[in-house]
């Protein structure tokens, strides 16, 4: 097996889409700028949130330098061709549903749509097959989806419609600044497992809601996961939008905006140390020894666990460091990528088949309760495991050569195996083969001969690809009462300003957390601009 097929990250595998590669070529030339040159803001890391921050600051007229440790910008929002040329695979994120409510996109504040960013809304939205041969499909049309619920329970179909209204009212109240009602506070405090059992009577419907709820890498058996019962409802209301050409097209568009406003982006420049002068952060030093000065501030998207090692401990303060020591990873993710000659299609009980852009598997609700135990003991248990499956090329033919497709299978398995994380390098291939066969059990018409090439990423590989995905945590860390809202990253430091003057933090370690939302990036820009005596609205109106 060659290196790429085994899943070991290679330079060619992360060069991204054709458009992304072109962007890197341009910014790579800009590396000729002397390292001694000072910029208003130096951005450490080029994940989508730090790119959002950089784009707003560049639009405000500041000089910007973005330093990215990998050969390609984007962090978890990146598209590459690791299997075969022409097969565009999303290396982490694929769906941008949570981004749509951000004014960044909703009002197109940065002009990203003019930079080629275009969204596709797949229909069907989601599909789940069950071991008994039945299935449930979510369509963009509400009545058509209601009929899918009614196949299992007319009562559950009525509940589905009622929940659409409830979630809509909840969102309008939150947008108006109203606190959650007592009923919603109870729902949110419950586990998703308990709430779906209270809401629905059929196990197929319960399994569907728990299956899509766990896409955040938090199992629905944990307290405080009650909103997972409403995740599928959110998908019905907003769909599952994907960028045409790949998830990384968002990062490409952001990079173009930064460059259009005079910003500089340098890749293969991992930051190793913060430069401190007079107790203030005044720049960064890269692992190659080059230094870049920031006249106003440094903005970091480096994982908080790594960031605190880049400056003397006394500058952070004992309480801040103690809070970082308590930071917990989420359930680690694996991602198995395939180039295929056919789409993944599931048989339907009434005859025929369906080939969705996205599907999920959870055979029965109680299976979700195994996750935390397996993670605690470091065991790989594959039987009846929950999965998320993406065949984005079904909705976006630009992702693969004509008549061909991409396939990504993702789920959660322990990073800390009882044999040690490095054991993943030995078991990754057999685990992937077993999971592929498990999926094929639900789609028997999909033969192994349809697999043209593969690129397998274990939880350990995901961390190797992006150190910000600490311990395989693609959202940087666990969601829950201890690491949400004003507790992220550390209580008392949730306003994107760090204990060291001249240093800001954005990205998945900050509120509201991971996933493709752009909210940490925009929020950080608001905080920085406020400290500069500026308002984001005024910057946007400049045009």
N, C-alpha and C positions, 0 to 999 in steps of 0.2 A: 504493500500500500504506500502511495506517495505521501509526502508530508501534508499536502492540502487535504487529501481525503481523510487522513487521520485526525484532522482538526487542529493541528498545530498552526497558530497564526503565522502567516507569511506576509512579506511586504506586498507582493502582488495581490494577495487576497484582500487587502484593505485599501486599495487605491480607489475604490468606489465606482460610481457610475461614470460614464463618459463625461458628463457635465461636471461631476465632482473632480475628476482627474484634471480637467481643464482649469478649474479654479485653483487647484493646488499648484499647477504649473506656473500660473501667474504669480501667486503669492510666494512661491519658492524663489522666483527671480528677485523679489523684493528683499530677500535675505542679504543682498549686497549692501543695504543700508547699514551704517556702522552701529555696532552694539553700544557705543558711547552716546549715541543720540538719545535725548530724553523725550518722552511722550507724556501727555497729560495723564493718561491712564494706561497701565499695563494690565492686560487680562491674562491670568494664568489658567489656561485650559480653554478648549473650544467646543465644549458641549453646547447643545442648542440654547440653554439658558444663558450661558456667558456670552454667546453670540448675540442673543437678544439684548442683553445689557450693553454690549459694545456697540450695537447698531443704534440704539437710542442715544448713547453718549456721542457717537460720531455725528449723528444728525443734529445734536446740540452744538456742534462746532468744535468739540474737543479733538485733540490728536490722540489716536488710539493704536496700540500695538496688542495683537492677540498672539499668544504663544501656545502652540499645541504640541504635546509630546508624541502623538502618533503621526503617521504620514498623511492622514486625512482628517479634516475637521468633522465635527458632528457628535463625537462622544457616542451616546446611545441612540442617536438619530442619524444613522449612517447606512448607506446602501453600497454594496460591493458585488464583485463577481467571483466568489471564492470557489465555486464548483466548476463552471465552464464559462468561457467568454460568451457574452450575450444573455446570461441568466443572472438577472439583478436580484440579489437577495438582501433583505433588510437584516442587518447584523444584530439588531436588538429590537427597537420599537418598530411597529408596523402601522398601527391605527392611531389617528390623531383626533379622536372624538372629543377629548377634554380640552383641546386647543381651541375649538370652535367658539367657545364663549368668551375667550380672551379678546379684548379690543384690538390686540395685535393683529388678529385675523378678522374678527367681526367687523371692525372699522378699517381694516387694512392700514394701520397707522404708519407702517414703514414702507408701504408700497411693494410688498412682497409679491403680490399677484402680477405686477408688471415685470417681475424678475423670473417669470416662468412657473411660479408655484400654482398648481392646479389640483383640485381635489375630486376624487371619484367616490360615490356612495354606492357600494355594492348592494345588490338585491338578488337573492335573499341576504338579510343582514347577518343571520347566524343559523346554524343547524346543529342539532344534537341527535345522534343515533343511540338506540338502546339495545341491550343484549337480546331482548325478546323480539327484535325485528321492527319495532315501532320507532317513531322519530317525532321530533317537534322542530318546526322551522319558523323562524321569525322573519317576516317580510316587512318591507317599508309600509305596506298597507295595513292599517290597524285591524280592520275587519277580517282580513285574511289571516292575520296572526291570531286573532281571537278564536277563529275556527280551529286553529291548530291546538289551542288549549282545550277547546271543547271536545276534541277527540278523546281526551283523558277524563275531563270533568267539566260539566257545564257550570258548576259552582266556581271552579278555578278560573274559568273563562270570564265570569262576571267579576271576580276578584282582580284579574288582570286589567280590565277596563277601569275599575275603580282606582287601582294603583296609579294608572296614568294620570288621572285627575289629581290624586293626592300628591304625587311628585311634582306636578306642575305648580300646584298651590304652594308647596314647600319652597320651590325655587323662587317663586315670585316674592314670597315673604322674606327670604334671605336677601334677595336683591334690594328689597326695601329697607334692609337693616333690622328687621324684626328677629328677635331670638326664637329658637325652636320652641314649639309648644311642649307641654309636659308629655303628651303622647309621643311626639317625635323624639324627645330626649330619651324616653324609655326604649323606643325602637332602636335608636342608635347605640344604646348601652348594651342591648342584648347581643347574643351571638347570631350570626346569619343562620346557623343551623336551627336554633330555637325559633327564630322569627319565621322562616319559611314553613316550619311545621305548624305554626300558629295561623299562618295566612292561607296555606294550600292543603288540600286533602289527598292529592295524588302524588306518589313518590316520583313519577316521571317529571312532573312539573317542578317539584322540590329540587330534584337533581339538576334540572336545567338552570334554575336560579343560583344554586350553589356553585355550579360549574363556571358560569360567567362571572360570578362574584369574586372568585379566587384568582382572577387575572392579575390582581395586585400583589400576588405572592404572599398573601395572608390567608390562611385557611379559615373557612367560615365557622369553625368550631370555637374560635377564640372570642372571649367577651369583647364587646365594642365593635363587632363586625356586622351589626344589624343592617346597616345600609347596603350590604351585599345582596339582601333580598330585593332591593330596588335597582341593582345594577342593570339587570336585563330590561327593566322599565326605561331606564335612561337610554339604553341602546335603541329601544323602540322609538323614543322621542327624537333622538338625535342621529341615529344611524351609526355606522362604523366607517367614517371617512378615511381614505388612504390617499397619499399624494401620488399623482401620476408620475411614473418613472422611479418611484421608490421613496421610502421615508426620508432618505438623505437629501431629497430635493428641497426640503425646508432649510436644512443647513446650508446648502448651496445658495439659495436665495438670500439668506441672511449674510453670507459671506460677500455676495455681490453688493448688497446695500452698504456694508462696512467699507468695502473698497471704493464704492462710488462716492463716499463722503471722505475719502482720503485716508482711511484706516489701512493698516498693514497687518497681514496675517502670515505668520511663519510657522511651518509645520516641522515635525521631527525635532522639536525644541522642548523636551521635558524639563519642567522647573524642579530644581532640587533644593533651593534655599531662598528664604526671604531675606532681602537686604535691609538691615536695621541701622539707622543712624539717629542718635539722640533719642532713642526710645520710640522712633517712628518708622514705619515701613516705607521705604523710599525706592523700592525696586525689587527685582528678583535676579537670582543667578541660576542659569541652566546647568544641566549635568555636564555639558561640554565646556563649562567654564565661562561662557559668555554672560555678560551682565547687561541688564536693561533697566534704566532709571525711569521712575514715575514722578513727575513733578507734582501731581495732585494725590494719586492713590493707586494702590494695587487692588484688583478685583479677582478673587480666587473662586474657582469651581473645583478645586482639589478636595478630595474627600477629607472630612474634618479629622478623621483618625490619622491621616498622613500630614495634614497641614500643621498640626500642633508640634510636629517634630522638626519643622523647618525654621523655627525661631527659638530662642532661649526660653525655658520653662517659666522663669520669673515674669516674663512679659505677658503671659497669658493669665496668670493668676491661679491660685490653688483651686478655687471653686469651679472655674471654667474647665480646667484639666480634669477634675474629678467628674464633672458632667460628661466630658468626652469619653472618659474611661468606661462609663456606663452605657455608651452607645451600643445598641444591639443590631446585628444583621437581620434581614428578613430571610425567609426561606429561599435558598439559592435556586437559580434557574439554570436549566440546560437548554440548548437550542441545536437541533439537528436539521441541517439544510440539505436539500436534494434538488438536482436538476432532473426533470422527468420528461418523458415522451408523451405523457397523458395526464389529465387532471385526476385528482382524487375524487371519485364519485361514490355515493352511497345509494344502495337500493332503497326503494320506497315500498311500504307494505301494500299499497294499492297497485303496484306495478311501475316500471320505469325506474329512473334514478335521478339523483340531484348532485351537482358538482358545485358546491358553494365556495366563495372566496375565503370564508372563515367558518370553522366548526369547532365543537368542543365535545369532550367525552367525560362523562362521570356516570358509571353504571347504576349507582344507587347513592342516596344522600349520606348514609353513615360513613361511606368511604372517606369523606372529607375529614373525619375525626382522626384518622391515622397519621396525618401529616406531622403534627407536632411531636408525637412519640417517635416516629421514624427519624426525624431530624435530631431529636435529643440523643438517641442511641447511635446515630450514624449508620443506619442500615438502609440499603437500597431495596425497597419493596415495590415491585412492578405490577403485581396483580391488581386489576381493576383501577389503576391509577387515573387521576384526572389529567386531561391534556387540553391544550389549545393548539389548533391546527390551522395554518394559513396557506392558502393557494392563491396569492394575490394576483397572479397572472390571469386567473379566470376573469376578474373584473378589469384588469389592466394589461392588455396583450403586449404592451411595450416592455414588460418585465422579462420576456423570453422570446426566442426565435419563433417564427410562425409554426403553429401546431405543437408547440412545446410549453412546458410550465415549470414554475418554481413551487417548491413545497417546503414548509417550515413546520417542524413539530417542536413545541416547547412545553415545559412543565417544571415542576419543582422536585429536586432530590437533594439530599444533604451534601453540603460542602465539606463539613468535617466528618468524613468517613471514619469509622472506628479504626481502620487501618492507616488513617492519615489522608489528607487531601490529595497527595501525590498518587494515591492508589487509583484515582480517576484515569490516569494515563494508561493503566493496564485494563480497566474494565469498560472504558468508554465505548469501544466498538461493539462488544457483545450486548451491552445495555441498549445501545441504539438499535441494533438488529432485533432485539426482543421487543422494543417499543414499536418499531415499524411493523412487525408481525402482529402485534396487538391491534394497531390501527387497521391493518389489512383485514383483521377479523370482522370489522364493521364495514369494510369496503372490499369485499372478496374479489371484485372485478379488477382491482388495482394490483397488477402483478409486479414481482420484483424485477422483471425484465424492463419495466418502465423506468427504473432508476438508472440514469446515465452517469451520474457522479454525485458525490456527497461531501459535505464539510461538517464535521461533528464538533460541537463545542460543549464540553462539560462545564459544571460550575467553576472549576479551577481555570479552564480556558477563558471563560468570560472575565474572570478577574485579571488574567494575563493580558487580555485584549484591552481592558480599560481598568486601571488601578482604582478609579473612582467607584467601580462596582465591587466594592470590598466584600470579600468572602462570597462572591457570586451574587451579591445583592444588586439587581439591576435598578432598583429604586433607591440605592445607597444605604438603606436601613429600614428596619421594621416600622410599620405603621401601628399605631395604638396610642393609648392615653399618655404613655411616657415619652413619645417621640412625635407628637403632632402639634400643630398650631404654635403656640408660644413656647412649646417645649423643644422645638426643632431649630438649630441643632442642640442648644443648651438653654435651660431656663434663664431668662434675663438677657438673652442675646439672640432674640428672634427678629431683630429689625435690620438684619443684613450688615450691621456694623460689628466688627470684631473688637476684642479687648485691646489690640494693638492699634494705636492711631495710624491712619493712612491705609488701613486694610479693611476691605469689604468681602463678604462671602455671598455667593449665589449658588444655584444648582440644587440637586436633589437632597442635599443635606439640610436645606433651608425650607421654610414653609412655602407652599403647602406640601412639598415633597417631590417624589419622582413622577414618572410618566411624562408624556409629551403634553405639557400645558403651557409652557412659556411664562407661567406666573412668577416663579422665583426670579427669572431674568428681568421681567418688567417691574416687579416690586423692588428689586435691587436698584434698578435705574431710577425709580421714583425717589428712593432714599438718598442716593448719591446726588441727584440733581437738587434735592431739597437742601443738602449740605452745601451746595454751590450757589444757593439762593435762586434756584430756578424751578419751574413747574413743568411737568411732563406735557401738560396740555399746550403750554406755550411753545414747547419744542415741536410738537406735532403740527401746530398751525403754521409753522415756518414754511412747510411744504418742501 
